Amino acid sequence: MRKLEFTIVTVLLGWFAAVSFFSQRWSSVTIDEFAHLPAGYYYWLTGDYRLYAKNPPLVKLITSLPLAWKHSSAETDLSRLPKSGWMPWLYGTDFMLRNQGNYLKIFESGRMMVILMGLILGLILYGSARQWYGKTGAVLSLAIFAFCPNLIAHSQLATVDTGASLFILIALLSLVHYLKKPSWSRAALAGLGLATAQLSKFSSVSLLLFYGLAPILAVWPFRSDRASARRFILRICQVGLMIIIWLFLTAACYRFQNLFHTTADFDFHSRWMKRIQAVTAPLPAPFPETYLLGLDRQLEDMQQGEFGNYLLGNWYHGVSRKYFLIALLVKVPIPVMILFLLAMISGVIPGKLKWGFAPEELLIIAVIGWMFLLFSFRNSLQIGVRYLLPMFPLAYLLIGRIGKSLSTPGIVKKMGVAVLVAWLIGECAGTYPHYLSYFNQFAGGPKNGHKVLLDSNLDWGQDLPALAALMKDKKIDKIELWYFGHPSPDLYGVNYQLLGQEPRQKYAAISAQFYYSQGNFHYPLLYYHPLEILFQGKKPIALNKIQILPYLGKKPVALCGSSILVFENE
C-alpha cells in the first residue's frame, strides 16, 4: 500500500513539475517577472532592498539564486538609470540589454526555483491532508493541486505569488500546530512561519488578525486551554514571542539596515500607514525603513489602484465588490468549485445546530473568508485572480475531507468524485500550454475570457513564443506589433515594427490588453528604443488610440495563445 501511495504521489508531483516546465517554454517573460528576477539579483549583489520594495525580498532572493551561478551582468548603481516610478522595469530593461545572449536561459533558471517551491507546496499540502483526512483525502487534495490551471500558471513564472502561497500555508499550519497544544517551542515555530509569510508578500499581513487572536482560539474552538486569567496571560506572552521572532527575522532579512527610525520621520502616503503613524509618531519603528516604505507604497496602490480595472467589458477605478467573486467563478475549474462546495456541505450535521468541522478546518475557512472579504472590499488593485492565489491551497486542503466519505461503502459518491476529477484532468490537459489565460465554461473558455476579465487573468505579455511560431508557420517575415509586455520581441524571433509605421506590413498583431481597452489603456513600451530611454532621456511611447481604431470590430485572422490577436491589413 505504501508503494502504491508513493507511486501516486510521485506521478502527481511529476506531472505538475513536467507540465510547469514544458509549458513555461511557451511563455515569454511576463510583466512582473521582468522586474522581479533582476531585482532579486540586485539584492544579492548590493544588499540594497529599495529596488521594487513593494514586495518583500524573500521570494525574489530565492528565485534569483541561480543567477549568481550563471555570472549574469547587472547594474549595481541605480543612480545611473533615470529616476522614475518605472525604476524596477527600467532596471529590468537594462538587465535585458546586458544579458541578451542568455536572457531566456536566465529566466528559465529563475522559473525552475518557482517550480521547486510549487513542488514543496504540493508536498506540504499532501502531508497535511494525510494527517487530517487519511490517504484517500490526501491523494484527492494533491490531485486537485496538481491539475489546477491557476497554480500551474503561476508556478512557472518568476514572480512572488507561488512562493507567497507556500509560506502563507506554512504560517497557518504552524499556527494550527501551536493552537492544538500551546507551548513555547510551538510558539517559536509559529513565529518562524509568520516571519517567512510576511517576508514573501505584503498581503500576508492579513494573517496578523489570527495570530493576535491565538489566546482566544486556544480556548475556542481548539479547546486546548482552560479559560483562566493565568493561561490567557501566558498565551499573550507566547504571541509576543511570535511577534519578536517576526521582527528579528525581518530585520535580519533586510540586514539590520535603518532600524528604529522614529515613526514620525517616515513619508507615508497610504491612508492606513498615516493612521498608524498618527498613533505611534513619537516611537521608534522596530522595522527596517525599506520594509515599512514598501508596505506603505503597496497599501497606497491597494487604496488608489494603478491603471484602472476591467470587468465584464467595462473599465473603472476603485473597488468593485463583485470583481473577485466573478474572477473566482470564471477562473476556477467548475469541478473544483463543486468539490469545494461538497466539502463544505459535508461539514454540516443534519438536524443539529453545530458544525462537523474540526477546529483547524474552522480556522482555514475563516482565513479564506477573511482574505476574500479583505481583497473584495479594500483592494483597488483588481487586476488578477492571482491576488487570491494563497487561498487555493487552503481550499484544496479542505477538499481532502471528502476522502473520509470515500472510504465508506457506496459506489455513487466514488463515481461522482471520479467524474469530477476526470473532468478537471481533461480541463488541465486541454489548456496546455496556455495556463495563464485559462477560463472555465462559465466564461466560454479562454477565447471568450476577454468579455469578463483582462490583465494577468488573460494577457500578461506571455504569448510572444506563440506569435513567433505563427510567423514561422505562415512564413511572415515582418509584422506590425503593439505588444503588452517588456521583453524585446526580437529575443523570441519576432521581426517587427510598431503598429501603423511605414512601410505597412501585411499583418498586424495587437495584445488583448490593448485591443479590448479600445485604446484607453496606456502603458509605456520600454522595449522600443530602450537605449534611448535609459541613457538619452527619451520618453517611452504609449498607445495612440488612432492607431488601433481601424482594427476595432475587425475579425482577427489568428489568435496567438489567447492574448495576441493577428489581423490582415487592407
TORZADO-660907 format. One line per field, with one value per residue (C-alpha): x negated, y negated, z; residue number from 1. Coordinates in pm, 1 decimal. Layout:
! residues N
east	c(X	...)
north	c(Y	...)
up	c(Z	...)
resi	c(NUM	...)
***
This chain:
! residues 570
east	c(0.0	-284.0	-442.7	-116.3	-79.3	-437.5	-377.4	-59.8	-225.0	-528.9	-312.9	-102.1	-400.1	-592.5	-303.2	-292.5	-666.7	-676.6	-376.8	-501.2	-846.6	-741.6	-457.3	-679.8	-878.2	-566.2	-550.7	-755.6	-881.7	-569.8	-507.6	-603.5	-874.4	-1057.0	-1124.8	-1113.2	-1402.5	-1657.6	-1555.5	-1628.7	-1971.7	-2036.5	-1965.9	-2229.9	-2484.6	-2432.1	-2235.3	-2013.3	-1641.5	-1497.0	-1450.1	-1092.8	-1029.3	-653.7	-715.7	-936.1	-1260.9	-1242.7	-1083.7	-1281.9	-1603.6	-1515.0	-1410.5	-1724.1	-1969.9	-2073.3	-2173.9	-2487.5	-2596.1	-2536.0	-2750.6	-2480.9	-2566.3	-2373.6	-2395.8	-2479.7	-2441.5	-2079.8	-2179.6	-2295.8	-1938.3	-1658.0	-1468.9	-1116.9	-828.8	-912.8	-1256.9	-1208.8	-1117.6	-1388.0	-1632.7	-1484.6	-1533.5	-1897.3	-1938.5	-1789.7	-2029.0	-2328.5	-2233.5	-2074.7	-2278.0	-2144.3	-1848.0	-1588.2	-1805.7	-1848.1	-1472.9	-1426.4	-1663.1	-1465.9	-1142.2	-1287.8	-1315.2	-945.8	-855.9	-1058.3	-860.5	-542.8	-651.4	-726.8	-383.8	-228.1	-421.2	-322.0	38.5	31.9	-129.6	122.8	420.9	292.2	268.8	617.5	807.8	602.6	451.9	760.0	825.0	457.1	446.3	763.1	619.3	292.9	473.0	673.9	349.8	155.5	420.7	510.1	454.7	403.0	135.4	-41.0	-28.3	-189.3	-427.7	-617.6	-672.4	-949.8	-708.4	-622.1	-270.9	-353.5	-623.1	-380.9	-120.5	-380.5	-486.5	-132.1	-34.4	-339.1	-244.8	112.1	7.8	-248.2	24.7	255.6	-29.9	-61.9	311.6	354.0	105.9	-29.2	-390.3	-691.4	-860.5	-547.8	-509.9	-864.4	-778.5	-463.2	-673.1	-908.2	-611.8	-472.4	-806.2	-850.2	-496.2	-545.9	-873.7	-713.9	-428.1	-263.7	83.0	-17.4	36.5	395.0	273.8	188.2	552.5	545.4	209.6	341.6	649.4	442.5	506.0	881.5	864.1	680.0	986.4	1236.9	1262.6	942.1	1026.8	660.0	665.3	872.9	1038.9	827.5	653.5	317.5	338.8	459.1	161.1	-74.7	66.3	35.9	-332.0	-374.2	-211.9	-461.5	-739.6	-594.9	-599.5	-956.4	-1073.4	-892.7	-1056.4	-1403.0	-1389.1	-1253.1	-1539.9	-1786.6	-1649.6	-1696.3	-2048.8	-1951.1	-1950.4	-1787.8	-1615.5	-1437.7	-1380.4	-1119.1	-780.8	-713.6	-1012.1	-857.2	-693.9	-391.4	-139.3	126.9	423.8	364.2	-1.5	75.0	327.1	68.7	-182.5	56.7	75.4	-289.5	-463.5	-697.9	-803.1	-1091.4	-979.1	-1104.1	-1106.4	-1362.8	-1287.6	-1269.4	-1018.6	-783.2	-809.8	-749.6	-444.2	-319.0	-356.0	-176.4	107.2	122.3	166.0	438.3	606.2	579.9	524.9	290.2	407.5	772.2	959.8	1162.0	1471.1	1740.3	1635.1	1616.0	1318.0	1336.7	1125.3	1158.6	1322.6	1588.5	1707.0	1807.0	1472.0	1300.3	1623.0	1667.1	1296.1	1323.1	1640.7	1474.5	1110.7	1156.1	1241.8	1609.1	1534.5	1310.9	1590.9	1828.8	1581.0	1523.2	1898.2	1937.8	1658.3	1838.7	2172.4	2010.3	1924.1	2288.9	2451.1	2817.3	3072.7	2817.8	2722.0	2348.0	2072.7	1896.1	1572.6	1259.5	1108.0	825.0	1078.2	1275.9	955.6	875.0	1231.5	1209.2	878.2	1020.9	1326.4	1119.2	880.3	1167.7	1355.6	1040.9	948.5	1306.9	1382.1	1043.0	827.6	840.1	578.7	839.9	617.7	595.3	726.1	360.9	415.0	627.4	382.2	282.3	645.6	625.8	403.6	613.8	931.9	770.0	666.0	1030.2	1143.3	949.7	1226.3	1434.3	1185.9	1333.0	1665.8	1496.4	1365.3	1720.4	1929.7	2123.4	2042.5	2235.4	2006.1	1694.2	1818.5	1924.8	1583.4	1410.2	1611.6	1526.5	1155.0	1158.7	1329.5	1054.0	782.1	942.4	961.9	596.8	470.5	681.2	543.4	176.3	-41.4	151.3	246.0	228.2	524.4	742.2	1114.8	1383.6	1711.3	1894.6	1684.8	1696.0	1332.7	1012.7	1132.5	1416.1	1228.8	1181.1	1553.9	1510.1	1151.1	820.3	469.4	295.6	613.5	570.9	284.6	-35.5	-264.4	-313.6	-245.9	-547.3	-655.7	-312.8	-339.6	-687.5	-555.5	-269.4	-508.3	-732.2	-439.4	-281.8	-621.2	-558.1	-889.9	-785.2	-476.5	-330.1	-306.9	-156.2	-261.7	-169.5	-492.0	-854.7	-1099.2	-1213.9	-1014.7	-1342.8	-1454.5	-1180.2	-1240.8	-964.9	-1076.5	-851.4	-779.3	-534.3	-170.0	-99.9	-461.6	-559.5	-606.3	-294.7	-313.6	-56.0	21.8	61.8	53.8	214.6	213.7	556.5	492.9	458.5	718.6	1006.4	931.0	1012.2	708.4	799.6	530.4	199.9	-117.2	-474.6	-664.4	-1004.3	-1122.1	-1112.7	-1441.4	-1545.3	-1894.6	-1748.3	-1503.6	-1771.9	-2056.6	-1927.7	-1616.8	-1374.9	-1017.2	-867.9	-585.6	-238.7	55.0	219.5	591.7	599.8	364.4	589.0	925.4	912.7	894.7	1182.4	1466.1	1248.1	1223.2	870.1	722.8	538.2	508.7	168.0	216.7	513.0	364.1	228.8	473.6	342.6	516.4	464.2	409.7	611.2)
north	c(0.0	-237.3	-163.2	-245.7	-566.4	-666.1	-596.3	-805.8	-1099.9	-1077.4	-1069.2	-1367.2	-1582.2	-1464.7	-1574.9	-1912.1	-1968.5	-1846.2	-2042.3	-2356.8	-2320.8	-2247.8	-2498.7	-2779.4	-2749.8	-2879.7	-3181.1	-3491.7	-3688.4	-3839.9	-4189.3	-4138.0	-3874.2	-4107.8	-4325.1	-4067.7	-3845.9	-4123.6	-4295.8	-3977.1	-3951.4	-4317.6	-4234.1	-3960.5	-4190.5	-4501.5	-4420.4	-4716.6	-4628.7	-4959.4	-4836.4	-4705.2	-4736.7	-4693.7	-4324.3	-4190.1	-4027.9	-3663.3	-3502.4	-3723.9	-3621.7	-3253.7	-3288.8	-3478.9	-3248.8	-3063.3	-3392.2	-3404.8	-3071.4	-3199.7	-3510.3	-3737.9	-4101.8	-4366.3	-4732.5	-4795.1	-5175.0	-5280.6	-5646.2	-5567.2	-5497.1	-5752.7	-5840.6	-5720.8	-5532.0	-5274.7	-5211.4	-4832.0	-4788.9	-5027.9	-4820.8	-4508.4	-4664.6	-4739.9	-4381.2	-4251.1	-4455.4	-4334.8	-3967.3	-3932.6	-3624.7	-3410.9	-3617.3	-3346.2	-3082.8	-3315.0	-3343.7	-2971.6	-2909.4	-3152.2	-2981.6	-2645.9	-2780.7	-2870.3	-2524.0	-2384.1	-2599.8	-2473.9	-2113.7	-2184.8	-2345.1	-2029.1	-1804.4	-2008.4	-2012.5	-1634.0	-1577.6	-1799.5	-1643.5	-1296.5	-1389.8	-1540.6	-1310.7	-998.9	-866.0	-896.5	-1257.2	-1344.2	-1198.6	-1388.8	-1718.8	-1664.1	-1571.4	-1894.8	-2083.4	-1908.2	-1971.1	-2327.5	-2553.9	-2862.9	-2707.3	-2560.6	-2902.7	-3087.6	-2810.7	-2853.5	-3229.9	-3406.9	-3612.1	-3603.4	-3453.9	-3082.8	-3148.8	-3359.0	-3080.3	-2835.7	-3049.4	-3154.1	-2786.1	-2715.0	-3004.9	-2880.2	-2519.2	-2631.8	-2835.7	-2530.7	-2324.4	-2576.9	-2603.5	-2227.5	-2213.4	-2557.4	-2567.5	-2792.5	-2573.7	-2564.2	-2939.4	-2979.0	-2767.1	-2972.5	-3288.3	-3146.8	-3068.5	-3418.7	-3576.1	-3381.3	-3469.3	-3839.6	-3836.2	-3678.8	-3917.3	-4205.9	-4056.8	-3811.7	-4099.0	-3969.9	-3674.5	-3901.3	-3902.4	-3528.0	-3535.9	-3811.5	-3602.9	-3295.6	-3318.6	-3316.7	-3050.0	-2818.7	-2826.2	-2804.0	-2634.0	-2439.8	-2378.7	-2316.3	-2563.1	-2637.8	-2977.2	-3126.9	-3460.9	-3293.4	-3083.5	-3380.2	-3593.0	-3306.6	-3274.5	-3650.6	-3622.5	-3339.4	-3550.5	-3817.3	-3567.2	-3505.0	-3878.8	-3916.1	-3635.7	-3801.6	-4136.0	-3983.1	-3775.0	-4068.8	-4285.4	-4005.0	-3956.4	-4328.5	-4301.4	-4513.5	-4825.8	-5150.3	-5016.4	-5212.4	-5534.0	-5748.5	-5675.4	-6046.6	-6071.0	-5848.0	-5994.5	-5766.0	-5801.7	-5542.0	-5619.2	-5313.4	-5388.0	-5752.6	-5641.3	-5417.0	-5699.4	-5937.1	-5699.0	-5591.9	-5912.8	-5956.3	-5590.1	-5417.9	-5179.6	-4821.5	-4751.5	-4836.2	-5158.1	-4985.7	-4731.5	-4999.9	-5220.9	-4921.6	-4823.6	-5181.7	-5200.8	-4868.9	-4986.3	-5307.8	-5105.9	-4897.9	-5220.2	-5408.4	-5142.2	-5182.9	-5186.2	-5111.9	-4784.4	-4585.0	-4375.0	-4250.0	-4484.6	-4799.5	-4995.8	-5155.2	-5290.7	-5196.1	-4892.1	-4670.4	-4434.1	-4174.6	-4163.8	-3882.6	-3683.0	-3689.8	-3621.0	-3304.9	-3197.5	-3211.9	-3125.3	-2827.5	-2500.0	-2411.8	-2060.1	-2217.9	-2452.1	-2157.0	-1958.2	-2253.8	-2302.5	-1932.4	-1958.9	-2248.4	-2066.9	-1760.8	-1973.8	-2044.2	-1797.4	-1748.6	-1821.4	-1966.2	-2326.5	-2264.6	-2217.0	-1895.3	-2079.6	-2026.6	-2340.0	-2356.1	-2341.6	-2629.0	-2832.8	-2764.9	-2852.9	-3176.0	-3270.2	-3203.7	-3415.9	-3694.3	-3713.4	-3713.7	-3991.4	-4197.3	-4192.5	-4234.5	-4538.1	-4705.3	-4638.5	-4869.5	-4655.1	-4442.6	-4313.8	-3939.8	-3635.5	-3577.9	-3808.0	-3528.1	-3251.8	-3180.3	-3079.3	-2798.2	-2551.6	-2618.7	-2531.4	-2221.0	-2108.4	-2126.5	-1930.9	-1639.9	-1594.4	-1434.3	-1148.5	-1040.3	-955.7	-770.1	-509.4	-402.5	-163.2	-315.9	-349.5	-669.7	-904.7	-742.5	-761.7	-1123.1	-1227.6	-1023.9	-1203.4	-1546.2	-1464.4	-1327.8	-1649.7	-1852.8	-1641.6	-1696.5	-2070.1	-2084.3	-1875.3	-2070.1	-2402.4	-2311.4	-2512.6	-2837.5	-2806.1	-3176.1	-3254.9	-2967.9	-3039.2	-2785.0	-2714.2	-2989.3	-3240.3	-3043.5	-2931.0	-3131.4	-3265.5	-3449.2	-3539.0	-3896.9	-3954.6	-3914.5	-3989.0	-4116.4	-4184.2	-3889.5	-3682.9	-3673.0	-3886.4	-3935.6	-3958.1	-3580.3	-3489.7	-3608.3	-3243.8	-3168.3	-3473.5	-3366.3	-3016.5	-3162.7	-3383.3	-3085.8	-2865.0	-3128.2	-3247.1	-3602.9	-3787.0	-4102.4	-4209.5	-4527.6	-4491.4	-4657.6	-4428.4	-4449.9	-4347.7	-4434.1	-4186.6	-4270.5	-4067.7	-4012.2	-3776.1	-3535.6	-3567.1	-3820.7	-4062.5	-4363.5	-4729.3	-4931.0	-4932.5	-5191.7	-5256.6	-5283.2	-5085.7	-4894.7	-4518.2	-4260.6	-4155.9	-4337.0	-4184.8	-4353.3	-4239.3	-4170.1	-4415.4	-4697.2	-4578.3	-4526.5	-4852.6	-5018.0	-5239.0	-5361.5	-5162.9	-5349.1	-5156.8	-5253.2	-5038.9	-5013.8	-4753.3	-5005.4	-5200.2	-5100.2	-5254.2	-5597.0	-5558.9	-5450.7	-5680.7	-5965.5	-6065.1	-5965.7	-5925.6	-5581.1	-5586.0	-5462.5	-5353.1	-5612.5	-5543.2	-5647.7	-5364.8	-5095.5	-5229.7	-5063.9	-4720.0	-4756.8	-4528.8	-4364.4	-3984.6	-3857.6	-3601.0	-3427.5	-3419.8	-3351.9	-3173.9	-3365.2	-3711.6	-3831.5	-3897.4	-3896.0	-4098.8	-4128.8	-4486.2	-4609.4)
up	c(0.0	83.2	-254.5	-432.6	-233.8	-312.7	-681.5	-691.8	-517.3	-743.6	-1056.3	-947.2	-849.0	-1154.8	-1374.7	-1201.0	-1245.7	-1604.7	-1728.5	-1549.7	-1706.0	-2061.7	-2071.9	-1939.5	-2261.4	-2436.2	-2207.0	-2270.4	-1972.4	-1818.3	-1684.3	-1319.7	-1353.3	-1592.5	-1285.4	-1001.7	-1107.6	-1181.8	-855.7	-661.3	-823.7	-740.6	-374.9	-379.6	-540.8	-329.2	-13.9	-107.5	-97.2	-215.2	-573.8	-608.7	-235.3	-288.2	-234.2	47.1	-69.6	41.2	-266.1	-505.1	-329.4	-364.7	-727.4	-830.3	-652.2	-974.2	-1137.6	-923.8	-1072.1	-1425.4	-1363.3	-1501.1	-1566.4	-1371.2	-1282.4	-916.6	-917.0	-956.4	-994.6	-1347.9	-1453.9	-1498.4	-1181.0	-1239.3	-1084.9	-1350.9	-1198.0	-1143.5	-1512.0	-1630.2	-1429.0	-1587.2	-1930.3	-1852.4	-1727.5	-2054.2	-2265.6	-2063.9	-2093.0	-2436.0	-2526.3	-2240.8	-2122.1	-2178.3	-2007.6	-1708.2	-1667.9	-1717.7	-1425.6	-1207.9	-1307.5	-1200.5	-847.1	-852.7	-981.9	-691.0	-446.7	-612.0	-555.7	-190.2	-161.7	-303.7	-65.0	239.3	121.2	82.0	421.8	598.6	420.8	505.1	872.2	873.1	635.8	567.7	246.2	26.5	125.4	80.4	-271.3	-361.2	-232.1	-416.7	-738.9	-730.4	-668.8	-945.2	-1210.7	-1109.7	-1415.4	-1198.6	-977.7	-1281.5	-1448.7	-1158.6	-1052.8	-1378.8	-1356.2	-1166.1	-955.0	-584.5	-599.4	-566.6	-307.3	-105.7	-124.7	8.5	303.4	393.6	409.1	628.3	857.2	901.7	961.8	1220.9	1392.6	1392.9	1536.9	1819.4	1887.2	1919.8	2206.4	2303.9	2421.0	2395.9	2133.5	1919.3	1959.7	1825.8	1520.5	1464.8	1484.0	1221.2	997.1	1047.6	956.6	632.1	525.7	599.9	406.5	99.6	17.5	198.6	155.5	431.0	674.5	675.5	886.8	1180.6	1288.4	1356.4	1529.5	1753.4	1833.9	1922.5	2302.1	2235.1	1964.0	2201.2	2428.4	2142.3	1902.1	1972.5	2341.0	2416.2	2704.5	3010.8	3030.7	3307.2	3352.1	3414.7	3099.2	2897.6	3005.6	2925.1	2574.3	2523.4	2615.7	2365.8	2094.8	2196.2	2126.6	1779.6	1710.6	1841.5	1611.2	1320.9	1398.5	1437.0	1118.3	920.4	1041.0	963.3	611.2	549.8	700.6	1001.1	784.0	904.7	1214.5	1488.3	1297.4	1467.2	1311.8	1264.6	1026.4	759.5	449.8	433.1	151.4	227.9	448.8	668.8	741.2	812.5	1075.3	1239.7	1222.7	1398.2	1695.6	1709.7	1592.5	1894.7	1898.6	1715.4	1442.2	1503.4	1128.7	858.8	676.4	336.2	469.3	600.5	292.7	66.4	269.7	253.6	-125.6	-167.3	55.9	-145.6	-464.9	-298.8	-192.4	-523.6	-789.3	-1084.8	-1447.4	-1399.3	-1366.2	-1617.4	-1553.1	-1791.0	-2070.1	-1855.6	-1725.5	-1382.2	-1096.6	-732.9	-578.0	-732.8	-461.2	-716.7	-902.5	-711.7	-680.1	-1058.1	-1106.0	-896.9	-1076.4	-1419.9	-1338.3	-1103.7	-1281.9	-1229.5	-1092.1	-826.1	-722.5	-695.5	-484.9	-252.9	-213.0	-131.6	125.2	293.7	288.2	443.7	746.8	822.4	1060.5	956.7	1228.2	1471.3	1543.1	1520.3	1267.5	1189.6	1116.0	1323.3	1485.8	1232.5	949.4	1100.4	1116.2	749.0	647.6	848.0	680.4	333.4	411.8	564.9	268.3	21.9	203.3	253.7	-113.9	-232.0	-15.6	35.0	-269.5	-570.0	-747.1	-917.6	-1194.8	-1141.0	-957.5	-860.8	-561.9	-417.8	-511.3	-145.7	-85.7	-341.3	-147.6	164.2	-24.2	-175.6	171.1	282.6	-23.3	124.0	383.9	106.8	121.6	454.3	293.0	6.3	248.8	336.9	123.2	-163.1	-532.7	-608.1	-412.3	-550.8	-907.4	-861.5	-729.9	-1002.0	-1271.3	-1126.0	-1103.1	-1459.2	-1571.8	-1404.9	-1565.7	-1904.8	-1842.9	-1742.4	-2033.7	-2281.4	-2159.2	-2223.5	-2264.7	-2211.0	-1842.9	-1754.9	-1979.4	-1854.8	-1821.8	-1741.3	-1921.6	-1732.7	-1926.9	-2250.5	-2230.4	-2295.4	-2631.3	-2456.3	-2138.8	-2257.8	-2217.5	-1841.3	-1734.2	-1871.0	-1738.9	-1568.1	-1598.9	-1977.2	-2103.6	-1905.6	-2207.3	-2224.5	-2587.0	-2789.3	-2848.0	-2995.1	-3221.4	-3333.5	-3409.4	-3618.3	-3814.6	-3886.0	-3986.6	-4213.2	-4343.4	-4221.6	-4242.8	-4053.7	-3863.3	-3721.0	-3345.6	-3041.3	-2760.0	-2390.8	-2221.9	-2159.5	-2317.5	-2666.7	-2922.7	-3111.0	-2832.4	-2940.0	-3311.9	-3378.1	-3650.3	-3600.4	-3643.8	-3439.3	-3538.5	-3808.8	-3905.9	-4271.9	-4484.3	-4381.9	-4342.6	-4448.7	-4091.0	-3759.6	-3410.4	-3109.4	-2747.6	-2599.4	-2315.5	-2568.6	-2817.5	-2577.3	-2397.9	-2733.7	-2695.9	-2346.8	-2164.8	-2177.4	-2098.6	-2194.0	-2445.0	-2279.3	-2529.4	-2817.4	-2843.5	-2488.6	-2508.0	-2581.0	-2292.2	-2045.7	-2137.6	-2353.8	-2160.4	-2435.0	-2315.2	-2382.7	-2632.2	-2539.7	-2748.5	-2967.2	-2988.8	-3353.1	-3448.5	-3305.6	-3423.0	-3771.0	-3606.2	-3362.1	-3461.9	-3724.9	-3714.5	-3642.8	-3879.9	-3594.5	-3217.3	-3065.4	-2736.2	-2602.7	-2577.8	-2914.5	-3197.4	-3555.0	-3827.4	-4200.2	-4315.4	-4609.8)
resi	c(1	2	3	4	5	6	7	8	9	10	11	12	13	14	15	16	17	18	19	20	21	22	23	24	25	26	27	28	29	30	31	32	33	34	35	36	37	38	39	40	41	42	43	44	45	46	47	48	49	50	51	52	53	54	55	56	57	58	59	60	61	62	63	64	65	66	67	68	69	70	71	72	73	74	75	76	77	78	79	80	81	82	83	84	85	86	87	88	89	90	91	92	93	94	95	96	97	98	99	100	101	102	103	104	105	106	107	108	109	110	111	112	113	114	115	116	117	118	119	120	121	122	123	124	125	126	127	128	129	130	131	132	133	134	135	136	137	138	139	140	141	142	143	144	145	146	147	148	149	150	151	152	153	154	155	156	157	158	159	160	161	162	163	164	165	166	167	168	169	170	171	172	173	174	175	176	177	178	179	180	181	182	183	184	185	186	187	188	189	190	191	192	193	194	195	196	197	198	199	200	201	202	203	204	205	206	207	208	209	210	211	212	213	214	215	216	217	218	219	220	221	222	223	224	225	226	227	228	229	230	231	232	233	234	235	236	237	238	239	240	241	242	243	244	245	246	247	248	249	250	251	252	253	254	255	256	257	258	259	260	261	262	263	264	265	266	267	268	269	270	271	272	273	274	275	276	277	278	279	280	281	282	283	284	285	286	287	288	289	290	291	292	293	294	295	296	297	298	299	300	301	302	303	304	305	306	307	308	309	310	311	312	313	314	315	316	317	318	319	320	321	322	323	324	325	326	327	328	329	330	331	332	333	334	335	336	337	338	339	340	341	342	343	344	345	346	347	348	349	350	351	352	353	354	355	356	357	358	359	360	361	362	363	364	365	366	367	368	369	370	371	372	373	374	375	376	377	378	379	380	381	382	383	384	385	386	387	388	389	390	391	392	393	394	395	396	397	398	399	400	401	402	403	404	405	406	407	408	409	410	411	412	413	414	415	416	417	418	419	420	421	422	423	424	425	426	427	428	429	430	431	432	433	434	435	436	437	438	439	440	441	442	443	444	445	446	447	448	449	450	451	452	453	454	455	456	457	458	459	460	461	462	463	464	465	466	467	468	469	470	471	472	473	474	475	476	477	478	479	480	481	482	483	484	485	486	487	488	489	490	491	492	493	494	495	496	497	498	499	500	501	502	503	504	505	506	507	508	509	510	511	512	513	514	515	516	517	518	519	520	521	522	523	524	525	526	527	528	529	530	531	532	533	534	535	536	537	538	539	540	541	542	543	544	545	546	547	548	549	550	551	552	553	554	555	556	557	558	559	560	561	562	563	564	565	566	567	568	569	570)
***
